[in-house]
């Protein structure tokens, strides 16, 4: 019983941190929730399906968190709808493919690959501060946004992220968007991307035995409930904090966060 209470407390704190990051940087918090749930499930003896449950449940938690962040940004008129919808549609297609791959590829490969990608994005945001390189930013088109959405969707299905941790730096560095505008678009697209990921994992895990109690497919409803209790309220605080910061300072913090997350994920592999 005491161990169960400790698990609940850990998940509540995890949701608080994940929600704050979602509002501050336009990410879904999956980079925090997935490793926490993965280690907990391993300790509880569900190591065979720990990664799949962690990824699927993270996407389920991200969904209401992203909705809360999108609503908050909409009230501040920081969302451009058309790019967000195109990104979201492509993300749904990609999330289906990524979710399927996630049950086939070893978890160690997932973690190391994503860790390398985080480092790449951090370095790319740094070199894009150069005026010479900024002149070669990719022009924003519907096709580019669709392809980007598909790629982010694949990553969402593989790693249990909402896509914001990828979308925000790509929109700011490659497409040259303002950081605050990119966060609003990112949160809105995440609603559609996370939905596709959750549905895919429910279908993939349907009928699978040996899952943690209260699971529908690979999505664990108990973990979702506990994490959502703190993640949604924390989103509002994160958005408010981010809106009061300068664009340069926000980018520096985001780059630092990417590097720290990459190191943490590589160690956990």
N, C-alpha and C positions, 0 to 999 in steps of 0.2 A: 504493500500500500504506500509506504514512504517513497519507494522507488518510482511509483506511478505519479506521485505528487511532484517529485523532482522533474520528471519528464514534462509534465504540464507547465511547470514554471519555466523550464528551458524553452519550450515552444512559444510561450507567451512573450518572453524576452526576444526571441528570434523574430516573431511577428512585429514587434515594436521597431526593431532595427530595420527590417525589410520594408515596412511601410514608410518610414522616414526617408530611406534611400529612394523609394519609388517617387515620392513627391519632390525630393530635392534634385534628383538627376534624371527623372523620367524613365527609371528602370523598374522592373517588376519585383525585385528582391529575391529572385530565384537563386542568384549567386550566393545568397546567405542561407536560404532555407534548404536547398538541396543537400549540401554537405552535412548540415545539422541533422536532418531527418535520416540521411544515409547512415551516419554513425549510430544514431539511436536505434534504428531498426537492426543494425548489425549486432548491437549489444543485446537486443531482445531475442536474437536467434532467427531473424528473418533475412539472413544474408543473401539467400538465393534470389529474392525479389526486391532487395533493399533499394537498389538503384532505380528500378522501374517505378516502385511506389513513391520514392522521393521525388523523382522528376514529374510524375503525373500529379501528385498532390501539390507540388509547388505551382504548377500551371493553374490548378484549381483555385489556389489561394490568390494568385496574381490577378485572376479575372475580376473579382469584386474590388481589389485594390486599384487596378487600372481604371475601373469605372469611376471610383471615387476621385482619383487624380484627374481623369478627363473632365468630370463635372466641375471640379474646382477650377481647372484651367479655362473651361468654357465660360464660367462666370466672369473670368478676367479677360475674356475675348482674346485668348492666346492660341486658339486652334484654327488651322486652315483645313477645312473638311476634305476637299478633293484629294490632296496628296495622302491624307490619313486613310481614306477609304480604299484607294488603290493599293497602298502598302498592306492594309489589312486583308484584302482579297488575295493578294499574292501570298501573304503569310499563312492563310488557311490552307492553301494548296501545299505549301512547303512543310507546314507542321504535320500534315498527314504522312508525308514521306519521311520526315525526320523521326517521328514517333515509331514508325515501322523499323527504321534502321537501329533505333536505340535498343531494341530487344535482341538484336543480332550482334552488335559491336561490343567488345569488352569495355567495362566501365573505365579501366585505366586509360584506354585510348581516348575516350570521351574527355576525360579530365585534362590530359596532357595537350590534346589538340586545342581545346578551348582556352587553356592557359596561354598557349602560344599566340592564339588569336587576340587575346586581351592585350598582350605585350605589343603586338603589331599595331593595334588601334591606338594605343597610348603613344607610341613613337610617331604614328602618322599624324595625330593631332598636334604633336610638338613641331614637326617639320612644316606643317601647313601654316604655322604662324609666320613663316618666311613670305615676304611680299611677292617674290618671284614665283614661288610655288602656288600661291593663292590665285595667280592669274590663270592657272590651268585647272581650275575646279570644273568638275563635270556639270554640264548643263542639265537642269532639272526637266525631265520629260516624263510622260505617263509610262513609257516603256521602261525607262530606267527605274522608276519607282516600283513597277510591277516585278522586275527582276530582283530588285533589292528586297521586296517583300517576301518573295519566294525563298531567297537565301536566308533571311532572318527567320522565316517559318521553319526551315530545316533545322536551324540552330535551336529554335525553341523546342522542337520535338525531341532533339537529341539531349539537350541540357536542362530542360525544365525552366527556362527563362522566358519572360514575356516578350523579349526582343528589344526592350529599351536600352539595355546595356550595349547592344550593337547599333541600334538605330540612331541613338543620340549622337555618338561620335561620327558616324557616317554622314548624317545629315549636316552636321556642322563643318566637318573637314572636307569631305568629298563634294558635297553639293553646296557648301558655303552658306548654309542657313544660320540665322541668329540662334544662339543657344536656347533662349527662352521659347522661341517659335518651334524649334526642333523638339523640345520637351513636350509641348502641347500636342504636336502631331504624333510623337512617339507613344504617349499614353493612350491616345485614341486608337491607333493601330493595334496596340497591345490587347485591347478588348477583343478584337476579332481573332488575332493570332492565338491568344490563350484559349479562346473558345474552341478553335480547331484542334488544339493540342489535347484539351480535356476530353473531347468527344472521341478522338483517336485512341487515347489510352483506355477509356472505358470499353471500347470495342475490342482492343487488343488483349485486355486482361479479363474479358468476360469468360467465365468458366475455369479460370486458372485457380488451382488449389494452393494452399499454404500461404495465403495472403494474411496480412494483419487484420484483426477484427474490424468490422464496420467499413469494409472496402467495397466499392462498386467498380469492378474492373481493377485497375491499378490505382484508382483514386481513393484515398482513405478519408472518409467523411469526418472522423473524430479529429484527425490532425488539421483538417481544413477549418473546422469550427474554432479550434483553439487559436490557430494562427490568425484567423480573420478578426478575432475579438480585439487584437491590439494593432494589427497592420493597417486597417482602414482609418482609425482615428489618427494614427501617426502620419498618414499621407498628407493631411491638411497642414500639419506642422512643417513637414518637409517642403511642400509647395510654398508656404508663406516664407520660410527661411530662404529658399532659392530666389524668390521674386525680389528680395531686398538686397541681394548681392550683385556685384558688378559682373559683367559677362566674362572678363578676363579672369577674375578670381574664381568664378564657377568652373571655368575650363581647367584651371590649374588643379582644383580639387578633384575634378572628374578624372583627370590624367593620373593623379596620385592614387585614386581609388582603384583604377584599372590595374595599375602595377601591383598594388598590394593584393588584390584579388587573384591576379595571375600567380603570384608567388605562393599564396595560400593553397590554391588549387593544385599546383605542381607538387607541393609537399604532401598533400592528401593522397596523391596518386601513388 
